[in-house]
Amino acid sequence: MLYLTEEDVRQLLPMQEAIGVMRGAFEALAEGGAINQPRRRLILDTGSTLHSMAGSYRNYFGTKFYSVNPRYGMYAYFMLYDAQTAQPLAWMEANHLGQIRTGAASGYATDLLSNPQADTLAVIGSGFQARTQVKAIRAVRPIKTVRVWSRNEEKRRKFAEECAAQAVATAEEAVRGAHIVVTATNAQEPVLEDAWIAPGIMINAMGSNVANRRELPGELVRRAALVAVDSLEQAKIEAGDLILPNSWANVGELQNVQRHFDPSQITIFKSLGIGVEDVAAGAFVYERALATPERFADRNHATR
């Protein structure tokens, strides 16, 4: 069994290729060539939580599990198996696997739903996940301007320096006039106002996957022509943006979405992060590693 580190994953899973991998994952879901199992959580009174999410994709199946404590951070790992034999194939560190595939899923959704000429991106949030959101959207759209706002001024200025963005003073300043909006926060309540969002804007809401938290106001969710989710089953468990306003009439799964842009409409991708995305990304990393066996020879069977 092959062991792969965070740095291995970063090198073997470039964003442009990762977006193609996500396209393949959602096409496989639509064709019956993939299975997703919604995330499960074990919550402790210490503040620690264990999350697990699984899926199958083509010739592979696997599971990602990660522990989180608000004071001490997150620790993520992924196990990949052969679908035919159930043989374990790879064990990999998965913080960056999750970060890259989450950004890539937004990149894929953005390529389907946003203005092909979109050149202005607004980002609300400046944490770990926000960086790959910018990278992925730049990979599919001719972005010239990125504006970022987050509650912490120091963090948003650092983010702006690292991502060639403009740090602005308010969320409204970031969002007004943008063609694409990303929300990547830990907020309990909406970080946008409905009035800020003009027709033709596409929103990637990816910060919340808990039923009692949301980033978007109910009015905006209801006004959207389409809210695409990565998994409807999982959305009914986790998507506070939809559960709290009880708004489902305009919701559809990304696997069924065709390329579409209407300048008179608002579209939303409500990203939760699903297990099949991890399996598809992990399988890609594993196959890339096999293509350069000399690099990983010393790690074969390292965790047996």
Phi, psi and omega in degrees: 000139185267135175254130182234135183270173176304317181294323175302312182299315180300319182284328186269351183234071177295151187300316182301316178292324180297324177297318176297324177296318178295321175302314179297323180295315181287327174295321178295320176300317181294328183269357183084014180264012180209155178228139176242136174248122182302153180300144171239149183229137171248113188252126182255157179285356175280351186096351178276147178224139173253124180250142174220142182211136187226166177185172173232149181209114179054247186266012187226158163217164184185177178215142172250136173228142182212142179255143182223136168224128185304332182272334191241351174109196185232144180225115188236142178220154180227137176245130179247137181232157172280126184293329183283317188251348186069012179290132174291134185250320185208148175234120185225146170294141197227014173300311181284331174303313179294319181296314184290316182290331176294314175299318182295323177297319176294322177299317178297313179297320179296321178296328179281323198244345186264167176302123181302338180260011182304127181232002181232125183241133173250135179236123174255112187116146183222032183265199185305313185283333185297328184296315181283340172298314179298314182299317182292317182290325173297332181287339184243350181223152183280064186289126177254327184232130173239125176246133183234139171224139169211166186294329182267112185298319181297317181293320181289328176291320177295316177301315181300318179296317183287331186249014181051051183240174175253123174277126183242167192276338182219158176297321180297319179298324178293318191275321184302123177086356178283151176270331180227138180235135174244132169248121184223069188232172172255023187294147174275328185237163186307140178256356177239161169246143181305321184294340181283342190261112181271160175304146180093353181276141173248133184244131170254105180259104187232006186279334186244132169226041179232138190296335184256016176233150177207153177253340186246141176287150181302324180300320180291317179300317180289331182284338183296141175291327180211134167245107179271135176239153179286333176208121179292319179302315181288325179299324181290346177262322194243337193278084178303329178301333180254325182292315185295317175275358183051055185242107184229353188297330184253020185263135176217160181276142183302328181299339182257002184275133174261159179301126187199132171218129177231117184296349178268359187239154171257138175233151182227136165252111176268099185270128177251331189086117184233157186299323182296332175296319178295319181295315179298316179293317179296322178296320178298314179299316180299314181294324175297320179295320179296332181287346177231063188299331182297331182289330187245010185302323183287352182254355178304131178065019185296332184249013181294000000 
